[in-house]
Amino acid sequence: MFESLINRLKGQSAAPKELPEPDERLALGALLVRVAKSDAHYDAVEIGEIDRILSKTYGLNPVEAAKMRATCEKLEAQAPGTPDFALLIRQNVDYPHRLEMLQALRRVIDADGTTEEAESETLLEIENMLGISAPDRIEL
């Protein structure tokens, strides 16, 4: 521990931890982060909504949900694109649960009280990649 403190004071940081391989849970979290960031405004309200969604969806306590979101933020930042996450979800999550995920994505967009065009475009892209039908989009 003392060595770690000395290294940080010298401007040396510990080697970054390798990120886990994304699964459908982390893919949903990363898409939630991506949608929230799509308007170039990522704030505490959106972060709180993501944490609540992860907590409720996966039965996590608040600390576990925040840790998962932090991992998802790192995955989202390093990910090549939305299709990779959407494909993981489409291959591993049944259609009714994908509809629930879509509702969660919309809650994140609505969390800050405004919906920007970039957010709507990102959501439409994700809906297409998740294989959500047009009638179901309209109904939701």
MIVO-322541 format. One record per residue: residue in one letter; x, y, z of N, C-alpha, C in turn. Coordinates in steps of 0.1 Angstrom, whole numbers, plus 5000, padded with zeros to 4 digits. Layout:
N
AXYZXYZXYZ ...
// end
This chain:
140
M500849885000500050005000500950135000 F501950135008502850245009503550274996 E503950164990504650174977503750224966 S502450194967501450244957501350394959 L501250444971501150584974502450654969 I503550604971504850664967504850674951 N504450564945504350564930503450674925 R502250684931501250784927501850924929 L502550954940503151084942504251114932 K504951014927505951024917505351034903 G504051024902503351034889503250904882 Q503650794889503550664883502250594888 S501550544880500250474884500450324882 A499650254890499650104888499150074875 A499549954870499049904857497549904857 P496949954846495449954846494949804846 K493849784853493249654853492649624839 E492749504835492149464822490649454824 L489949504814488449504815487949364812 P486849324818486249194815485749194801 E485649074796484949054783483549084784 P482949164776481549204777480649084775 D479549074784478448984782477249064780 E476049004780474849084777474549184788 R474949154800474749244812475549374810 L476849354807477749464805477449544792 A476949464782476549524770475449624772 L474449584780473349674783473849794790 G474649774800475249884808475949984799 A476749924789477550014780476550084771 L475450024766474550094758473850204766 L473550184778472950284786473850404787 V475150374789476050484790476150554777 R476250484766476350534753475150624749 V473950584753472850664750472850794758 A473250784771473350904780474351004774 K475450954769476551034764476251094750 S475251034743475051064729474751214726 D474351284736474051434734475251514740 A476351454742477551524747477351584761 H476351524768476051574782475751454790 Y476651424799476551304808476551354822 D475451354829475351414842474951324853 A474851374865474551294877473151234876 V472251304870470851254869470851124860 E471551134849471651014840472350904846 I473450934853474250834860473350764871 G472650844878471750784888470750694882 E470150734871469150644864469750514859 I470950524854471650404850471950314862 D472350364873472550284885471250224889 R470150294889468850234893468450124884 I468650144871468350044861469149914863 L470449934865471349814867470949744880 S470649824890470349764903469049684903 K468049744897466749674895466849554886 T467449574875467549464865468349344869 Y469349364877470249254880470349234895 G469449294903469349264917470649304925 L471249424921472449474927472149574938 N472949584948472849694958473449814951 P473249934957473750054951475250064948 V476050004956477450004954477849914943 E477249794942477449704931477049764918 A475949834918475449894906476350004901 A476850084910477850184907479150134901 K479550024907480849954902480549904888 M479449844886479149784873479049894863 R478450004866478350124857479750174854 A480550184864481950234861482650134851 T482450004853483049914843482449934829 C481149954829480449974816480950104810 E481250214818481750334812483050314805 K483950234811485250204806485050114793 L484150024793483949944781483350024770 E482450114773481850194763482850284757 A483850334765484850424760485850354750 Q486050224753487050154745486350074734 A485050064734484349984724484450034710 P484549954700484549994687483250054682 G482150004687480850054682479649994688 T478550054686477250004692476949864687 P477149834674476749704670477249584678 D478449594683479049484691478149454703 F477849564710476949544722475549494719 A475049554709473649514705473649374700 L474649324693474649184689474749094701 L475549124710475649044723474249034729 I473549144730472149134736471249064727 R471249084714470249024705470448864705 Q471748824706472048684706471648614719 N471648684730471548624743470348664751 V469548754746468348804754467148784745 D466048724751464848704743464148834740 Y463248834730462648954725461849034736 P461048974745460349054755461349124764 H462449064767463449134776464249244768 R464349224755464949334747464049454747 L462749434747461749544748461949614761 E462149534772462349594785463649684785 M464649634779465949704778465749834770 L464949824760464649944752463950054761 Q463050014769462350104778463350164788 A464350084792465350134801466250234794 L466550214782467350314774466550444773 R465250434771464450554770464350634783 R464350554794464350624807465650704809 V466750654804468050724806467950854797 I467450844785467350964777466451064783 D465351024789464451114796464851164809 A465851104815466351134829466651284831 D467251344821467651484823466651584818 G465451534815464351624811464351674797 T465351644789465351694775465751574767 T465351574754465751474745466251544733 E467551524730468251584719468151494707 E468351554695468251474683469251364682 A470451384687471551284688471051164696 E470351184707469951074715468850994708 S467951064701466950994694467550904683 E468550964676469250894665469950764670 T470650784682471350674688470350564692 L469250604698468250504702467650434690 L467350504679466850434667467850334662 E469050374662470150284657470150154666 I470050174679470050064688468849974686 E467650034685466349964682466549874670 N467049924660467249844647468149734650 M469249754657470249654659469749544669 L468849584678468249484687467149404681 G466749444668465649374661464349404666 I464149524671462849574676461949604664 S460749554664459849584652459249724653 A458949774642458349914641457049924649 P456149824649454949834657455249844672 D456249764676456649764690457349894694 R458049954685458650084688457550194690 I456550184682455550284683454750264696 E454450134699453650104711454450154724 L455750134724456550174735456650334736 
// end
